[in-house]
Amino acid sequence: MSKFYAALVTALLFAPAVHAADAKMSAADIKKSLEAAASDPAKVTAYCAMSKKMDEVGDDEKKAEAAGDEIDGYFKTLGNDFENAWDAGQDAADGTPEANAMDAAMTTLDAKCK
């Protein structure tokens, strides 16, 4: 019986994450969530450091793997709303309102990086 409860608890813990992944964010929500970081100095610092690290990594898979924990740490600082909006923007097809919203928000954030 305890294995059943352990499986049930595990399923319930992951259910919200699966449901959240299914929900599509609107362009306005993507832009709002990403630009919210621009008003928080700690999040701006984390975003700028993450952006710099991602530029250093480029398309090199070995560098990406080595930097994974560091980048995850930046996302943790930036928060779940930012990460969900980032993922939604990255998953959006080029030219869609969602992709354009991400581009606009990234331009705002990039302007804060020195």
N, C-alpha and C positions, 0 to 999 in steps of 0.2 A: 504494500500500500504506500510506503514512503517514496518508492520510485515514481509512482503515479503523481504524487504531490510535487515532487521535485521537477518532473517534466511539465506539470501544469504551471508551476511558478515560473519556470524558464520561458514557457510559451507566452505567458502574460507579460513578462518583462520585455520580450522582444516584439510583441504585438504593436505597441505604439510606434516603434521605430519603423516597422514594416508599413503601417498605415500612413505615417508621415511621409515616407518615401513615395507612396502612391499619389499623394496630394500634389498637384501642380501649382507652383507659385505663379502669381500674376506678375506682369512686368512692373507694375507699381510696387508690389511687395518686395520684389527683388531689389529694385532701386532704393526703396526706403530702408530695407534691412542692411544693405551694403553701405549706404551713405550715413547711417546712424553711427558707424565707426568713426567717421570724420570729425565728430564732435567730442570724442573721448581721446585725450592725449595718449593714454596707455594703449588704446586700440590702434591709434595712428602709428605709434612706435612699432607695435607688433606687425601691423600690415606692411609697413615700409621694410622691416627686417625680413619678413616672409617674401615680399616681392623681390628683394635683392637676392635672397637665397634661391628663389625659383629661377631668376635670371642666370645665376651662377650654374645651376644644375642643367638648365636647357633641356635637351632631349637625351642626355646621357643617363641610361637606366641605372648604372652602378652608382653614380652620384645621387640620383633620385632616391635610391634605396638607402644610401648612407644618410641622407638628409631627412628621411621620413619622420623620425621622432622629433626632430627640430621643427619641421613644418607642422606636425600635429600639435606641438606645443603652442605655436602661433595661433592655430585655429582654436585651441582651447581658450586662449586669451581673448580672441575675437568673439567667441560665443557661438552658441548653436544657431541663432537666427542668421548670423553672418555666414556660417558654414552651409546652412541649408540654402540660403540665397545664392551663395557661390556655386554650389552644386547645380542648382536649377539653371543658373546662367550659363554654366559650362556645358550643360546637357542640351541647351536650347540650340536650335538650328540657326546658322548664320542668317542675318537679315530679319529674324523674327522680332516682335516687340520685346520679348524676354532677353534675347541676346543684345539688342540695342540698349535696354535698360542696364544690363550689366556693364556694357562698354561705357555708358555715361557715368555710372557710379564709380567705375575704376578710374576714369579720367579725374573725377573729383578727388578720389583718394590719392592718386598718383601726384596730383598737384601739391599735396601736403608733405610729400617725401622730399627731402633735401639731400 
